[in-house]
C-alpha cells in the first residue's frame, strides 16, 4: 500500500497554541468569515472578511487584542487571567458584533457547540460537513470558539482527525492514534468505530494504541507488547 499523511500525537500537540480555537484548528473560520463579509450590513460598512477575525486588529477588541481575557502578571506567581471587561470574553469590537448572519453575530456562533452549529448551518454544506465529522468523532459538545489549549490530548487527536478527513485524499493513508477513546462515553466510542470502519473500507489504515476492550475487539489485527512495562517490555507477544 501507498501511505499518505501520518497522524501522531507529537505532531498534533505541536500545533496547539493560545490563539488557536476549535474553529480555526479545523479550518472553519475562513468560510464563517466569508459568510459575514457578504452580508448587506458588512458591505455597507466596508467590512471585508479580515474584519471578522479576532486575530486581526481591524475587528478584534482593542482592550484584550482579541484574546477575550486580560492577563495580569504576578511576578513569581502564575499569571492571572480575567475576562475582558470591554468585550465580556467575546473577542470582537462592538462594531463587528453589530453585524449578524441569520440573526446571530460571529461571537454567538463561536459560542455554539458543534451539534448546534451543525443544525444552524445545515443548508451550508461546506460548513456543516465539517461539523458533522466533529459529531461523528464524539466532539459534538465542543464549542467552536473554545481554546484548543484547554482540550485533552484525546480531544486534540480527534480534532486533528477531523481536520485531516475534511480534505480529499487521493491515496490510502496511515493514521497513528494514541488512545483516542480517552474520556469518551461508550456511545461515542461506537461512533468513532463506525467512522474508522467507513474509512478503512475506503482503503485507509489505522494503528491505534488502546486499552479499551471494544476497540481492541474491533481490530483486524492485535499486537501485544510486554511482558511487562519499562525495561521488561517492548517484546512482541
LUMMIFI-429035 format. One record per residue (C-alpha): residue in one letter; x negated, z negated, y negated. Coordinates in nm, 3 decimals, decimal comma. Example, Ala and Ser with C-alpha at 12.3 -4.5 7.8 and 13.67 -1.06 7.14 Angstrom:
2
<type=A&east=-1,230&up=-0,780&north=0,450>
<type=S&east=-1,367&up=-0,714&north=0,106>
This chain:
237
<type=X&east=0,000&up=0,000&north=0,000>
<type=X&east=-0,099&up=0,053&north=-0,361>
<type=X&east=-0,057&up=-0,269&north=-0,558>
<type=X&east=0,003&up=-0,265&north=-0,932>
<type=X&east=0,037&up=-0,572&north=-1,154>
<type=X&east=-0,061&up=-0,907&north=-1,008>
<type=X&east=0,104&up=-1,221&north=-1,142>
<type=X&east=-0,079&up=-1,552&north=-1,104>
<type=X&east=-0,032&up=-1,896&north=-1,257>
<type=X&east=-0,353&up=-1,884&north=-1,463>
<type=X&east=-0,253&up=-1,557&north=-1,626>
<type=X&east=0,091&up=-1,692&north=-1,705>
<type=X&east=-0,023&up=-2,014&north=-1,865>
<type=X&east=-0,280&up=-1,835&north=-2,080>
<type=X&east=-0,002&up=-1,654&north=-2,267>
<type=X&east=0,179&up=-1,967&north=-2,381>
<type=X&east=0,132&up=-2,069&north=-2,746>
<type=X&east=0,304&up=-2,289&north=-3,001>
<type=X&east=0,458&up=-1,989&north=-3,179>
<type=X&east=0,597&up=-1,836&north=-2,860>
<type=X&east=0,965&up=-1,884&north=-2,777>
<type=X&east=1,165&up=-1,759&north=-2,479>
<type=X&east=1,297&up=-1,454&north=-2,669>
<type=X&east=0,951&up=-1,341&north=-2,784>
<type=X&east=0,798&up=-1,406&north=-2,441>
<type=X&east=1,036&up=-1,172&north=-2,258>
<type=X&east=1,049&up=-0,909&north=-2,532>
<type=X&east=1,397&up=-0,980&north=-2,666>
<type=X&east=1,306&up=-1,039&north=-3,030>
<type=X&east=1,247&up=-0,674&north=-3,117>
<type=X&east=1,589&up=-0,549&north=-3,004>
<type=X&east=1,755&up=-0,854&north=-3,165>
<type=X&east=1,581&up=-0,790&north=-3,497>
<type=X&east=1,675&up=-0,423&north=-3,482>
<type=X&east=2,044&up=-0,512&north=-3,443>
<type=X&east=2,035&up=-0,733&north=-3,752>
<type=X&east=1,837&up=-0,480&north=-3,955>
<type=X&east=2,105&up=-0,210&north=-3,912>
<type=X&east=2,393&up=-0,431&north=-4,030>
<type=X&east=2,556&up=-0,334&north=-4,356>
<type=X&east=2,462&up=-0,663&north=-4,522>
<type=X&east=2,092&up=-0,623&north=-4,430>
<type=X&east=2,094&up=-0,264&north=-4,553>
<type=X&east=2,239&up=-0,370&north=-4,889>
<type=X&east=1,971&up=-0,638&north=-4,928>
<type=X&east=1,692&up=-0,404&north=-4,821>
<type=X&east=1,601&up=-0,622&north=-4,521>
<type=X&east=1,401&up=-0,440&north=-4,254>
<type=X&east=1,363&up=-0,582&north=-3,903>
<type=X&east=1,048&up=-0,765&north=-4,020>
<type=X&east=1,269&up=-0,998&north=-4,225>
<type=X&east=1,426&up=-1,128&north=-3,904>
<type=X&east=1,103&up=-1,257&north=-3,753>
<type=X&east=1,030&up=-1,627&north=-3,810>
<type=X&east=0,660&up=-1,535&north=-3,793>
<type=X&east=0,693&up=-1,308&north=-4,096>
<type=X&east=0,664&up=-1,456&north=-4,446>
<type=X&east=0,948&up=-1,232&north=-4,566>
<type=X&east=1,207&up=-1,412&north=-4,357>
<type=X&east=1,068&up=-1,748&north=-4,250>
<type=X&east=1,146&up=-2,084&north=-4,404>
<type=X&east=0,885&up=-2,144&north=-4,672>
<type=X&east=0,873&up=-2,519&north=-4,611>
<type=X&east=0,773&up=-2,506&north=-4,243>
<type=X&east=0,640&up=-2,150&north=-4,223>
<type=X&east=0,891&up=-2,064&north=-3,954>
<type=X&east=0,795&up=-2,336&north=-3,708>
<type=X&east=1,116&up=-2,537&north=-3,754>
<type=X&east=0,925&up=-2,863&north=-3,794>
<type=X&east=0,674&up=-3,025&north=-4,027>
<type=X&east=0,355&up=-3,175&north=-3,887>
<type=X&east=0,212&up=-3,497&north=-4,026>
<type=X&east=-0,149&up=-3,573&north=-3,938>
<type=X&east=-0,210&up=-3,930&north=-3,822>
<type=X&east=-0,590&up=-3,908&north=-3,814>
<type=X&east=-0,690&up=-4,084&north=-3,489>
<type=X&east=-0,334&up=-4,093&north=-3,355>
<type=X&east=-0,133&up=-3,795&north=-3,223>
<type=X&east=0,029&up=-3,582&north=-3,495>
<type=X&east=0,394&up=-3,648&north=-3,574>
<type=X&east=0,635&up=-3,350&north=-3,570>
<type=X&east=0,962&up=-3,389&north=-3,761>
<type=X&east=1,245&up=-3,140&north=-3,801>
<type=X&east=1,211&up=-2,940&north=-4,123>
<type=X&east=1,448&up=-3,080&north=-4,387>
<type=X&east=1,477&up=-2,742&north=-4,555>
<type=X&east=1,593&up=-2,524&north=-4,264>
<type=X&east=1,700&up=-2,803&north=-4,024>
<type=X&east=1,487&up=-2,653&north=-3,750>
<type=X&east=1,636&up=-2,304&north=-3,778>
<type=X&east=1,303&up=-2,147&north=-3,884>
<type=X&east=1,454&up=-1,895&north=-4,129>
<type=X&east=1,522&up=-1,888&north=-4,503>
<type=X&east=1,878&up=-1,937&north=-4,628>
<type=X&east=1,891&up=-1,574&north=-4,743>
<type=X&east=1,823&up=-1,444&north=-4,391>
<type=X&east=2,074&up=-1,684&north=-4,236>
<type=X&east=2,347&up=-1,531&north=-4,451>
<type=X&east=2,317&up=-1,207&north=-4,253>
<type=X&east=2,536&up=-1,207&north=-3,943>
<type=X&east=2,584&up=-0,989&north=-3,636>
<type=X&east=2,925&up=-1,019&north=-3,467>
<type=X&east=2,980&up=-1,338&north=-3,667>
<type=X&east=2,653&up=-1,512&north=-3,583>
<type=X&east=2,323&up=-1,533&north=-3,770>
<type=X&east=1,985&up=-1,496&north=-3,597>
<type=X&east=1,928&up=-1,873&north=-3,570>
<type=X&east=2,265&up=-1,923&north=-3,398>
<type=X&east=2,181&up=-1,653&north=-3,146>
<type=X&east=1,840&up=-1,806&north=-3,074>
<type=X&east=2,023&up=-2,135&north=-3,009>
<type=X&east=2,225&up=-1,971&north=-2,729>
<type=X&east=2,147&up=-2,019&north=-2,362>
<type=X&east=2,069&up=-1,713&north=-2,152>
<type=X&east=2,416&up=-1,734&north=-1,995>
<type=X&east=2,599&up=-1,749&north=-2,329>
<type=X&east=2,382&up=-1,474&north=-2,479>
<type=X&east=2,439&up=-1,250&north=-2,176>
<type=X&east=2,815&up=-1,268&north=-2,236>
<type=X&east=2,773&up=-1,224&north=-2,611>
<type=X&east=2,563&up=-0,907&north=-2,568>
<type=X&east=2,744&up=-0,767&north=-2,264>
<type=X&east=2,805&up=-0,437&north=-2,448>
<type=X&east=2,437&up=-0,404&north=-2,536>
<type=X&east=2,269&up=-0,329&north=-2,204>
<type=X&east=1,917&up=-0,318&north=-2,348>
<type=X&east=1,953&up=-0,690&north=-2,419>
<type=X&east=2,197&up=-0,808&north=-2,154>
<type=X&east=1,997&up=-0,657&north=-1,865>
<type=X&east=1,702&up=-0,883&north=-1,953>
<type=X&east=1,930&up=-1,185&north=-1,990>
<type=X&east=2,088&up=-1,111&north=-1,653>
<type=X&east=1,740&up=-1,128&north=-1,498>
<type=X&east=1,696&up=-1,472&north=-1,652>
<type=X&east=2,021&up=-1,583&north=-1,492>
<type=X&east=1,912&up=-1,438&north=-1,156>
<type=X&east=1,586&up=-1,631&north=-1,163>
<type=X&east=1,763&up=-1,961&north=-1,236>
<type=X&east=1,671&up=-1,974&north=-1,606>
<type=X&east=2,030&up=-1,945&north=-1,729>
<type=X&east=2,008&up=-2,283&north=-1,908>
<type=X&east=1,710&up=-2,196&north=-2,130>
<type=X&east=1,779&up=-2,128&north=-2,498>
<type=X&east=1,641&up=-1,806&north=-2,644>
<type=X&east=1,467&up=-1,994&north=-2,926>
<type=X&east=1,321&up=-2,265&north=-2,702>
<type=X&east=0,943&up=-2,304&north=-2,736>
<type=X&east=0,752&up=-2,191&north=-2,426>
<type=X&east=0,509&up=-2,479&north=-2,478>
<type=X&east=0,792&up=-2,714&north=-2,372>
<type=X&east=0,851&up=-2,537&north=-2,038>
<type=X&east=0,720&up=-2,638&north=-1,697>
<type=X&east=0,474&up=-2,426&north=-1,500>
<type=X&east=0,752&up=-2,312&north=-1,266>
<type=X&east=0,973&up=-2,209&north=-1,558>
<type=X&east=0,688&up=-2,015&north=-1,717>
<type=X&east=0,619&up=-1,834&north=-1,389>
<type=X&east=0,982&up=-1,724&north=-1,358>
<type=X&east=0,992&up=-1,630&north=-1,727>
<type=X&east=0,685&up=-1,413&north=-1,677>
<type=X&east=0,852&up=-1,263&north=-1,371>
<type=X&east=1,148&up=-1,164&north=-1,589>
<type=X&east=0,907&up=-1,011&north=-1,841>
<type=X&east=0,744&up=-0,808&north=-1,564>
<type=X&east=1,063&up=-0,699&north=-1,389>
<type=X&east=1,226&up=-0,562&north=-1,704>
<type=X&east=0,958&up=-0,294&north=-1,715>
<type=X&east=0,991&up=0,019&north=-1,498>
<type=X&east=0,744&up=0,003&north=-1,209>
<type=X&east=0,618&up=0,336&north=-1,074>
<type=X&east=0,436&up=0,187&north=-0,774>
<type=X&east=0,475&up=-0,120&north=-0,549>
<type=X&east=0,332&up=-0,438&north=-0,700>
<type=X&east=0,194&up=-0,760&north=-0,560>
<type=X&east=0,330&up=-1,082&north=-0,714>
<type=X&east=0,149&up=-1,414&north=-0,662>
<type=X&east=0,370&up=-1,717&north=-0,729>
<type=X&east=0,277&up=-2,085&north=-0,712>
<type=X&east=0,580&up=-2,298&north=-0,616>
<type=X&east=0,842&up=-2,105&north=-0,820>
<type=X&east=1,116&up=-2,330&north=-0,678>
<type=X&east=0,985&up=-2,640&north=-0,859>
<type=X&east=1,276&up=-2,821&north=-1,026>
<type=X&east=1,536&up=-2,574&north=-0,901>
<type=X&east=1,876&up=-2,666&north=-0,761>
<type=X&east=1,936&up=-2,524&north=-0,410>
<type=X&east=2,186&up=-2,278&north=-0,560>
<type=X&east=1,917&up=-2,145&north=-0,795>
<type=X&east=1,668&up=-2,122&north=-0,507>
<type=X&east=1,917&up=-1,899&north=-0,329>
<type=X&east=1,948&up=-1,684&north=-0,643>
<type=X&east=1,571&up=-1,649&north=-0,658>
<type=X&east=1,551&up=-1,550&north=-0,291>
<type=X&east=1,821&up=-1,287&north=-0,345>
<type=X&east=1,612&up=-1,139&north=-0,626>
<type=X&east=1,292&up=-1,148&north=-0,416>
<type=X&east=1,473&up=-0,974&north=-0,130>
<type=X&east=1,605&up=-0,699&north=-0,359>
<type=X&east=1,256&up=-0,638&north=-0,498>
<type=X&east=1,098&up=-0,643&north=-0,151>
<type=X&east=1,343&up=-0,371&north=-0,048>
<type=X&east=1,202&up=-0,164&north=-0,335>
<type=X&east=0,852&up=-0,192&north=-0,187>
<type=X&east=0,712&up=-0,493&north=-0,377>
<type=X&east=0,524&up=-0,772&north=-0,200>
<type=X&east=0,538&up=-1,145&north=-0,277>
<type=X&east=0,275&up=-1,402&north=-0,181>
<type=X&east=0,425&up=-1,744&north=-0,251>
<type=X&east=0,268&up=-2,088&north=-0,228>
<type=X&east=0,561&up=-2,312&north=-0,138>
<type=X&east=0,678&up=-2,631&north=0,032>
<type=X&east=1,049&up=-2,551&north=0,000>
<type=X&east=1,188&up=-2,514&north=0,358>
<type=X&east=1,441&up=-2,250&north=0,254>
<type=X&east=1,176&up=-2,023&north=0,103>
<type=X&east=0,942&up=-2,082&north=0,398>
<type=X&east=1,219&up=-1,987&north=0,642>
<type=X&east=1,296&up=-1,678&north=0,433>
<type=X&east=0,941&up=-1,536&north=0,451>
<type=X&east=0,849&up=-1,245&north=0,679>
<type=X&east=0,505&up=-1,396&north=0,741>
<type=X&east=0,385&up=-1,755&north=0,722>
<type=X&east=0,021&up=-1,852&north=0,660>
<type=X&east=-0,051&up=-2,222&north=0,713>
<type=X&east=-0,376&up=-2,372&north=0,581>
<type=X&east=-0,524&up=-2,702&north=0,696>
<type=X&east=-0,572&up=-2,905&north=0,900>
<type=X&east=-0,577&up=-3,150&north=0,608>
<type=X&east=-0,644&up=-3,136&north=0,232>
<type=X&east=-0,964&up=-3,110&north=0,028>
<type=X&east=-1,283&up=-3,066&north=0,234>
<type=X&east=-1,079&up=-3,092&north=0,555>
<type=X&east=-0,856&up=-2,800&north=0,457>
<type=X&east=-0,876&up=-2,428&north=0,395>
<type=X&east=-0,868&up=-2,306&north=0,755>
<type=X&east=-0,602&up=-2,058&north=0,858>
<type=X&east=-0,399&up=-2,239&north=1,123>
